[in-house]
Amino acid sequence: MAVTVSLVALFGLVLFFLLRSHSLSTGSAFVAAGFGFFLASTGVAGPINEMAAAIVHAIPNL
């Protein structure tokens, strides 16, 4: 749960700055889609949450 809330905050902050700078690209589309999936918690959010948790758990091993 804490990872999901943190990722929603991170994606929201990044999306805010991308929209503010009028930067529209593939990266900003990914951020917006990720923010939407985490925020809405749709059926696709489960696999996205699992992938995000796996990435968070893999970061200390780098």
Backbone as a ProteinNet text record, in pm:
[ID]
protein_1_A
[PRIMARY]
MAVTVSLVALFGLVLFFLLRSHSLSTGSAFVAAGFGFFLASTGVAGPINEMAAAIVHAIPNL
[TERTIARY]
82.5	0	86.2	192.5	279.3	349.2	385.6	451.2	355	229.3	130	106.7	93.4	71.3	192.1	311.6	432.8	442.7	407.9	414.6	308.3	191.2	88.8	139.2	200.5	254.6	367	455.3	566.2	515.1	425.1	369.7	291	218.5	144.1	235.6	345.1	440.9	509.3	551.8	615	516.7	393.5	292	264.4	259.4	237.8	346.4	472.7	581.6	586	549.4	544.4	434.1	320.7	211.7	244.8	312	348.7	451.1	542.1	645.6	600.9	478.2	422.4	507.3	560.6	643.1	555.5	523.2	439.4	522.6	544.5	622.4	575.5	645.8	612.9	631.2	734.7	759.7	646.9	597.5	488.2	359.1	340.2	224	233.8	354	373.9	347	395.1	373.9	224.6	155.9	12.8	-64.8	-28.4	-96.4	-68.1	55.7	90	17.4	11.6	-60.4	-208	-265.7	-406.7	-433.9	-347.1	-367.9	-355.3	-254.5	-239.1	-353.4	-394.2	-498.3	-634.4	-665.4	-796.5	-806.1	-692.9	-690.1	-782.9	-763.9	-843.1	-793.2	-850	-807.4	-663.9	-614.1	-477	-379.2	-429.7	-342.6	-272.3	-331.9	-270.1	-134.5	-127.6	3.1	100.3	49.3	136.3	191	107	153.8	258.1	237.7	335.1	467.4	461.9	583.9	655.8	580.7	641	703.2	636.6	691.4	817.9	820.2	940.1	1056	1028.6	1133.8	1184.2	1091.9	1131.1	1217	1183	1259.8	1393.4	1404.1	1527.8	1627.6	1581.9	1670.9	1783.5	1759.5	1872.1	1977.9	1940.7	2034.6	2122.5	2101.7	2181.9	2319.2
-119.7	0	125.2	125.9	243.3	268.5	159.1	175.4	238.5	196.2	250.8	399.1	436.9	577.6	660.7	608.9	681.1	696.9	592.1	600.6	694.5	697.8	792.9	934.9	960	1093.4	1126.6	1030.6	1053.8	1080.6	994.2	1014.6	1145.4	1179	1304.7	1425.3	1421.9	1532.2	1546.5	1433.6	1437.1	1486.2	1438.1	1481.3	1630.5	1680.1	1822.3	1905.4	1867.8	1943.8	1928.6	1810.4	1793.5	1879.1	1883	1966.4	2114.1	2151.7	2291.6	2340.3	2251.2	2290.3	2269.5	2223	2198.6	2098.9	2002.3	1898.2	1777	1758.5	1645.9	1550.3	1431.5	1332.2	1194.1	1092.7	955.7	936.4	995.5	983.7	1041.6	1157.3	1218.1	1137.6	1074.7	988.4	867.5	811.3	698.6	741.8	858.2	907.7	929.6	989.3	1013.9	882	784.6	655.1	583.3	587	524.4	588.9	721.3	793.8	754.6	744.7	707.6	567	472.5	335.1	324.4	387.8	379.5	450.8	563.4	640.9	572.5	518.1	457.4	315.9	249.5	109.5	21.4	26.1	-57.4	-200.6	-285.3	-424.6	-440.5	-347.3	-352.7	-303.9	-239.6	-185.3	-295.6	-413.3	-524.7	-562.6	-594.5	-626.8	-508	-388.2	-270.8	-254.6	-275.7	-268.4	-375.3	-495.2	-602.2	-568.5	-513.5	-475.3	-363.6	-264.5	-154.3	-204.2	-295.2	-351.8	-431	-504.2	-579.5	-485.2	-374.4	-276.2	-213.4	-179.2	-118.6	-216.5	-344.4	-444.3	-473.1	-450.9	-477.5	-361.9	-242.1	-124.9	-142.9	-192.4	-207.7	-307.8	-399.3	-500.5	-452.2	-331.6	-280.1	-240.1
0	0	0	80.3	88.2	-44.1	-114.9	-245	-343.7	-343.5	-435.9	-409.8	-283.7	-250	-290.8	-266.8	-304.5	-456.4	-530	-675.1	-730.9	-669.7	-712.9	-692.1	-577.2	-550.6	-648.7	-675.9	-769.1	-909.3	-958.8	-1092.5	-1100.7	-996.5	-995.1	-1001.5	-926.9	-927.7	-1063.7	-1120	-1252	-1357.6	-1351.7	-1448.3	-1435.2	-1311.9	-1289.4	-1358.4	-1339.9	-1400.1	-1552	-1604.1	-1749.1	-1810.5	-1746.1	-1797.8	-1786	-1678.8	-1657.6	-1760.2	-1800.5	-1896.1	-2040.8	-2061.1	-2195.2	-2272.7	-2202.6	-2263.3	-2293.3	-2416.7	-2456.2	-2540.5	-2490.7	-2563.3	-2520.5	-2566.3	-2528.6	-2379.5	-2322.4	-2179.5	-2096.3	-2136	-2060.1	-2074.1	-2188.3	-2204.7	-2111.3	-2096	-2003.8	-1860.5	-1822.3	-1686.4	-1661.6	-1756.8	-1741.1	-1731.8	-1814.6	-1810.2	-1678.5	-1633.8	-1506.6	-1390.6	-1391	-1286.9	-1287.1	-1403.8	-1414.4	-1364.3	-1399.7	-1354.6	-1203.8	-1145.3	-1000.3	-929.1	-981	-915.5	-924.1	-1037.2	-1058.2	-1002.9	-986.3	-939.8	-1022.3	-1151.7	-1242.3	-1236.9	-1318.7	-1324.5	-1370.9	-1446.5	-1495	-1388.5	-1284.6	-1180.4	-1102.3	-1090.8	-1018.7	-1075.8	-1205.6	-1263.7	-1261.1	-1277.1	-1270.9	-1129.7	-1027.4	-889	-860.5	-912.6	-893.2	-960	-1081.5	-1151.3	-1076.1	-1028.7	-954.9	-824.6	-755.7	-632.2	-660.7	-771.3	-808.3	-837.5	-903.4	-933.5	-805	-713.6	-586.1	-506.4	-509.1	-435.6	-503.6	-635.9	-708.5	-695.9	-667	-661.6	-560.5	-438.8	-344.5	-390.9	-479.7	-526.9	-641.5	-687.8	-800.4	-756.8
[MASK]
++++++++++++++++++++++++++++++++++++++++++++++++++++++++++++++

